[in-house]
Amino acid sequence: MNTIDTIIFDLGGVLIDWNPEYVFLDVFNGDREKMQWFFDNICTNDWNENQDAGYPIAKATEERVTLFPKHEKHIRMFYGRWIEMLGEAIDGTVKILDTFIKSNHYKVVALTNWSAETFPIALERFDFLHWFEGIIVSGEEKTRKPFDDIYNLTLERFNIKAENAIFIDDNLRNIEAANNLGINGIQFKSPEQLIEQLKHYNIHL
């Protein structure tokens, strides 16, 4: 087994709880079926990820309103109330991050799909985002996971050897893309599960 010297963290869903349900479940009066229809058909995950790859939020919003004028009010809420979708830190994972940082045995960086326009809000709210050696923000780079170029950019910018790195992400699609480039991956499900998975790499926290 290669020696692991680098840990790459995803942010949303791993260290930070972000969920549009925090706004829209209330907006749709607790009707999950209506909320899911809205996410599947109007403000879709693909649409949101386009902004994560650098597309301007204001332009994306106006285009969506033009496409679905009957849903204008709810479309404008998506980014208009975005800050309410930002939950708390996932404390168990922050403790794991802290352990890695304090050990001084690993290069610790982050790779996140996040709009460059909203990321400063997270930077201001969460002190631990300033612990990383560096953070690759998809919106700033005009690309996103799971495309190869953002992984290659991460490896190059921080002088990382793929086989010596572990990438932690809650999205299996993103883990598989990393694996295809030779990066070891752990799909995050909980802090407890992450601690167990790290033992497979002889990392005991």
Buried (B, 14 or more C-beta within 10 A) or exposed (E): EEEBEBBBBBBBBBBBBBEBBBBBBEBBEEEEEEBEEBBEEBBEEEBBBBBBBBBBBEEBBBBBBEEBEEBBEBBBBBBBBBEEBBEEBBEBBBEBBEEBBEEEEBBBBBBBBBBBBBBEBBEEEBEBBEBBEEBBBBBEBEBBBBEEEBBEBBBEEBEBEBEBBBBBBBBEEBBEBBEEBBBBBBBBEEBEEBBEBBEEBEBEE
